């Protein structure tokens, strides 16, 4: 296994969509990259190669799905899968509110981490749109959080 160490691991955002509806609103999955996640996907990649498997499906989820409207309907725990094949990985939410992320190649993923210097990274065909969606969602979440802190008598 390639024992790569990254000084400052970034948060990554993966473009996502509803698995059964190509016309759905944009969505994303957010993942804080950790050494253990990197090791897990490398081990699963090697398993696929060693056993000539098309893919390995394991229990796994991103830290959250977004935007807020999606995250309230999609669980990040039970039922979510991390799917790894010989060249890439992606996430699938639970089968009832099925969202799937874009497939991310290992080469692109590890290169992005090396180059990120801890800054967030976006995996999408339309990076600017995904970045705007994530920023708008963060702004809405902040507004909602601050509105919950105030009350009137």
C-alpha positions as a printed Julia matrix, in Angstrom:
153×3 Matrix{Float64}:
   0.0     0.0     0.0
   1.17    3.49   -0.76
   1.8     5.11    2.65
   1.08    8.75    1.8
   0.89   11.31    4.6
  -0.86   14.61    4.13
  -0.1    17.49    6.44
  -3.44   19.29    6.25
  -6.28   17.13    5.04
  -9.06   19.04    3.28
 -12.79   18.79    3.23
 -13.97   17.63   -0.18
 -17.31   18.17   -1.86
 -18.59   15.63   -4.37
 -21.28   16.46   -6.88
 -24.36   14.29   -6.31
 -27.74   13.67   -7.9
 -30.86   11.64   -7.27
 -30.21    8.15   -8.59
 -33.63    7.86  -10.24
 -34.12   11.42  -11.5
 -31.61   13.13  -13.74
 -33.65   16.35  -13.61
 -33.41   16.82   -9.82
 -31.97   19.85   -8.15
 -28.23   19.87   -7.63
 -26.9    18.12   -4.55
 -23.56   17.28   -3.0
 -21.82   15.14   -0.42
 -19.29   16.63    2.01
 -16.43   14.57    3.39
 -13.64   15.55    5.77
 -10.67   13.6     4.44
  -8.88   11.55    7.08
  -5.9     9.21    7.03
  -8.22    6.32    7.85
 -10.53    7.1     4.91
  -7.54    7.27    2.56
  -6.27    3.93    3.86
  -9.73    2.37    3.57
 -10.23    3.29   -0.07
  -6.67    2.2    -0.95
  -7.25   -1.18    0.77
 -10.56   -1.66   -1.04
  -8.97   -0.66   -4.35
  -6.26   -3.3    -3.79
  -8.91   -5.88   -2.89
 -10.67   -5.22   -6.21
  -7.41   -5.6    -8.11
  -6.21   -8.68   -6.19
  -9.52  -10.55   -6.52
 -10.5    -9.23  -10.0
 -13.68   -7.72   -8.56
 -15.72   -5.16  -10.46
 -16.49   -3.26   -7.24
 -16.71   -3.57   -3.48
 -19.73   -2.15   -1.62
 -19.2    -1.41    2.08
 -21.11    0.49    4.73
 -19.92    4.07    4.5
 -21.27    7.56    4.18
 -20.02   11.07    3.64
 -20.11   13.38    6.66
 -23.23   15.0     5.25
 -25.38   15.37    2.18
 -26.42   18.81    0.98
 -28.03   21.16    0.47
 -30.04   21.39    3.68
 -33.25   20.22    1.95
 -31.5    17.03    0.87
 -29.69   16.44    4.16
 -32.96   16.42    6.13
 -34.28   13.6     3.9
 -31.14   11.5     3.46
 -29.52    9.58    6.29
 -25.75    9.67    6.58
 -25.53    6.4     8.46
 -27.55    3.24    8.03
 -28.03    2.17    4.46
 -25.37    4.37    2.9
 -22.63    2.71    0.89
 -19.11    3.5    -0.18
 -18.52    1.87   -3.55
 -14.93    1.28   -4.64
 -13.65   -0.2    -7.87
 -10.15   -0.57   -9.29
  -9.91    3.07  -10.36
 -12.44    5.17   -8.42
 -14.95    5.51   -5.58
 -18.38    7.04   -4.96
 -21.14    7.13   -2.32
 -24.76    6.0    -2.53
 -27.29    7.12    0.06
 -29.94    4.81    1.5
 -32.22    3.06   -0.99
 -35.34    5.1    -0.15
 -33.89    8.57   -0.75
 -31.26    7.39   -3.21
 -28.61    9.92   -4.06
 -25.34    9.02   -5.71
 -22.15   11.08   -5.92
 -20.01   11.51   -8.96
 -17.37    8.82   -9.33
 -13.98   10.17   -8.24
 -10.81    8.62   -9.64
  -8.1     7.74   -7.15
  -5.51    9.62   -9.2
  -7.6    12.82   -9.14
  -8.51   12.41   -5.47
  -4.99   11.92   -4.15
  -3.53   14.58   -6.44
  -6.15   17.08   -5.23
  -5.33   16.29   -1.61
  -1.63   16.74   -2.23
  -2.22   20.11   -3.89
  -4.98   21.42   -1.6
  -2.88   22.61    1.36
  -5.92   21.94    3.53
  -8.28   24.05    1.41
 -11.68   22.62    0.4
 -11.73   20.8    -2.92
 -14.65   20.25   -5.3
 -15.2    17.22   -7.56
 -17.68   18.13  -10.26
 -18.01   18.66  -14.0
 -19.13   22.18  -13.07
 -16.87   23.18  -10.19
 -18.08   26.78  -10.0
 -21.71   25.68   -9.73
 -20.91   23.17   -7.0
 -18.85   25.72   -5.09
 -21.72   28.25   -5.32
 -24.21   25.62   -4.1
 -22.03   24.73   -1.1
 -21.47   28.4    -0.2
 -25.18   29.25   -0.52
 -26.04   26.26    1.64
 -23.52   27.33    4.29
 -25.01   30.85    4.27
 -28.55   29.47    4.68
 -27.41   27.18    7.5
 -25.73   30.11    9.25
 -28.91   32.22    8.89
 -31.02   29.38   10.27
 -28.64   28.85   13.18
 -28.61   32.54   14.09
 -32.41   32.79   13.76
 -32.73   29.92   16.22
 -30.58   31.82   18.72
 -32.91   34.81   18.91
 -36.44   35.07   20.25
 -38.87   37.77   21.22
 -41.23   38.16   24.14
